[in-house]
Every structure is written in structure tokens, then in C-alpha cells.
Amino acid sequence: MSSDGASASDSAVASDSAVASDSAGEPVTVIVADDQSAVREALVLLVGTLRGVVVVGEAADGDAAVELVSAVKPQVALMDLNMPGTDGIAATRRIASDHPDTRVVVLTTYADDESIIGALQAGALGYLTKDATRAEIGRAVLAAAAGQAILDPGVQRRLISAASRGAGDPAVSSGTDEDELSPREADVLRLIAAGRSNREIARELFVSEATVKTHVNRIFAKTGSRDRVQAMRYALSHGYAPPPSGP
């Protein structure tokens, strides 16, 4: 339920710790966007306890979140979806378009297909539900800051299920031979879709991590993917990923 306690003056508040840093290394900067003041304040406190992370502001709606990103340029925005006015998906789309250096991680109570796919298509790099643990939120924030995707396991299962219901013939390319994935690239794409990191892929395929990075870059170019989330969607919709094994 939306809180009525947020005034226009506190809908976007930059934290005094916005300039916090030390010579040992810059912390990952984060803003928190949620319309429920109690939830938002709890998240600010929780994220503030994460090592190597600093909260630089909070917002009570989508418009305020976009304005705050423009003002403080955080590395990561933790974004609720159901907010008054501009919702989280619309705010994510604006941030991804106008402030691509800020990565959006959705943190919401919603895990339906429409919300998940809408958020990822808008440019979110991570998607967690609000039953995520402190450790899971921390991993998602740090991964997003490094340009890596993190999806809640339940969200990933729903995404695979949704893609498999709409998938056509497996691994059929509509492009030219130059656009088709090589057998090794197909192996790498399947492992990306399974959530493996470059290091894990390298170990599994008995190749160097540098070789994996080369394959990943070629996969991105051939599939038109901007990041691993988009490559995962491509894998699911083109039959490279297996159907869900569980309910």
C-alpha cells in the first residue's frame, strides 16, 4: 500500500554520504526508489550495511528516481515497480536511455511474466523479489555495478517458461550465415542462459577466460544483444536454452 507521508520536498533526497569514499577504493553508489516510506527507509538501512556500497539518495516515485539519477549519477538504482505517477518500468526505460551508466536492479513484490519481461525489456539488469536476502541484494548490486545480470531464481524459471511457450523451431537463424552462431558460440550461449559467469564457462569448456570473453563479444554482436540479460532472452526465444525442469 502506498504511503501518504512523502511530501514533494522529500520525494527525492540526496544522502549526506553521497561523497563518501576513501583512497582504498570507491564504493558502489546506489539510490533506492520505493513509494512506501517504511520499505524505502528499511532498504536504505539494509543497503547501507553492505560492505563496499553507499546509498547516495532515495526517491518516492519514478519521476523523482529519474531526477535523482540525473543529479547524483549513481552506479546502481534499486527500483520498485508499482509506484504512483511514473512507475518503475517507465522510470527504468528513461534511466537506461538517458543515463546508461546507471544500472537498474528491480526489487519488487511482483513476479508475474508481464512485470518481469516489461522490466527487462525496459533495460533492467537485475530482477529480485522483496523476499530476497541481504546477501542476495548485495550480490545483485555489486554484479550490476560490474555490468553483470542477476535474476532471482524464481524469476529466471518464469522467464524460461514464458520463452519456451512462445519459442518457435530451436536454434533457427533468420539471418545470413555470418550471423549464425558457431557450435562453440552456441555452447557459450547455452551456459550464459544457465547463469554461468565467464570464469565458470571457461572451466566447463576447458578454455581460457579470455577466449570466453571473445566468444561472448561475438555472441552479442551476432544476436544484437547489449548485455547478458538480452543474450539470455535470445537464447530462450531461439531454443538454445532447455525448457524448465521444474514447476
N, C-alpha and C positions, 0 to 999 in steps of 0.2 A: 504494500500500500504506500502511495506516495506521501512524503512528509510535507506539511504546510509550513514548516518552520524556516525554510530557506528564503531569505529576502533577496531582492535584486542585488544588494551590495555584497552578499556573501555567496552568491551562486558560483562565483569563481574566485578562489582565494589563493594567492601565491604564498607558499610557506616561507618562513624566515630562513629555513635551511636550504633554500634554493641555490645558494652559492657554496654550500658545504662541499669541501674537497680537501684532499691532502696530497702531499708530494709522493706518497706511496702509490697513488693511482686514483683516477677519477671514479667516483661511484656511479652506478647506473641511475639516471634520473627518471622519476616516474610521477605521473599525475593519476588521480583517482576520480572517475566520473560515475556518480550514482545519485539518483534523486532522493533516496531515503537517507536522511541525515544520520540516523543511528548506524546504518550499514556503512555509509561512507566514512564516518568517523572511526568505526571499528577497523575498516580496511586500511585507513591511513595509519592507525596504530600498528596493525599487523605488519604491513609492508615496511614500516619504519624500523621494525626489529630485524629485518633481513640484512645479513652481512653484505656489504658492498652495494647497497641500494639506498637511495634517499628520495623521500617524497617531496616534490617541489611545488605541489599545488593540488587543489581539489575543485571539482565542479559539480553542480547540482542538475545540469541538463546538457543536452547535446550542443546547443549553441555556445554555452559557457565553456564546454570542453574544447571546442574548436578555437575559441578566442584564447583560452589558456595555453593551448599548444602553440599558437602563434606568438604568444607573449614570452613563454619561458623555454620553448623548444626542448621538451623532454625527449629522452630516448624511447620511452615506453608510455603508452596510455592504457590504463586498466579501465575498460568501458562496460558499463551496464547497457542492456538493450532497451528495456521498457522505461523510457523517460518522457516527461511531458514536452510538448513542442517538437523540437528536433530529436528524434530517437537515436539510439546507439548505432544503428546501421547507417543512417544518413550521416551522422557525425563521423563515423569511420570512413565512409566514402569521401567526405570532404578532407579529412586529415590525410588519407592515402594519396589524394590528388594534389593537395596544396602543400602538404608537409611530409613528403615521403621519407624523411629521415626519422620520423617518429613512427614506431611500430605499435600497432594496436593489438592488445590482448583482451578478448571479450571475457567478462566474468559475470555470469547471469544465472538466473534460476531456470531459464528456458533451454530445452534440449530437443526441440522439435526440428524436423527436416527444414522447414521454411526459415526458421531463425538461423540455424547452422549454416545453410547454404547461402542465405542472404548476407550474413556477416562475412563469410569467406570471400564471396564474390565482391563485396564492398572493399576488401583489402585487408581484413584482419589476418594477423599472422598466427594468432593463438586463440583457442576457444576452451574455456573452462566453465564448469558449473559451480555454483556457490557452495557446494559441499566439498570443494577442493581443499586439501590440507594446506597448512602454511608452507610446507616443503614443496608441494606441487605448484603453488603460486610463485614461490621463489624461483623454481626451475623455469617456469614459463616466462617470467620477467627477464631473467638472465639470458635465456635462449632467444627471446625476441630481440633483445638488445644486440645480440650477435647475428641477427638475421635468420634465425632458425625457427621453424614452426613447432609448436607444441599443441596437441589436441588431447582433450580429455578422452580416456579410453572408450567410454560410452558414446561420446560424440563421434569418435572415429568409426565405431561399429555402425552407427546410424548413417554416416556418410557413405560407407562401403555398401550398406544395404540399399540406400537410395540410388546410388550409382548403378548397382547391379540390376535393379529393377528397370532402369532406363537404358541400359547398355545395349548396343547392337552387337554385330559379329565381333568376336575378340580380335584385338590387335590388327584391325584392318585400317590401313592408312589411306586417306583420301588425297594425299599429296603426291609429289614426284618421288622417284627412287632416292633422290638426295635427301628428302625429308624423312624417309623411313629409318627407324632405329636399327642399328646393328644388333646382332644377338647379344653381345656384351652390354650394349646400352640398354637393351630390354631387361637383362638381368639386373642392372643397376636400378632401373626404374621400378622394377618389382620390389626391390629392397627399400627404395625410398618410400614406396607406398606402404610398406610394412613398418615404417617408422624408424628405420636404421639410420644411424649417423654415418658420415663418410668414413670414420675410423672403423666402425663395425662392418661396413660394406667391404672395406679393404681386407679386413681379417677373414671375412667369409669367402671372398673371391680370390684370396691369396695374391693380391696385387698391392702396390703402394698407395698411400693416401693421395699422393699427387696424381696418380693415374685415375683414381676415382673422381677427383675434382675435375679432371679433363672430361671424363665421361658425363659428369653432371652438367657441366657447361654446354656440352654438345646436346644433351637431352633438353635443356632449357631452350636452346636455340631452335631445335627441330620441332618442339612441341609448342613453342610460343609461350613458355612458362616464365614468369618473373621470379618465382621462388619455389620452395619445396611443396608448399600447400597447393599451388597451381599444378605442379608436376604430379602430385598425388591425385588431384581431380582428373587430370588427363589419364593417368594410369587406370583409375576406376572406370571412367567412361569409355575407354578403349580396350578394356578386357585384360589389361596387364596384371591387375590385382585379383586375387582369388575372391570368390563370394564369401560372405560372412560365415564363420564356422559355428557361431552360437546364436541364441535367440536375440 
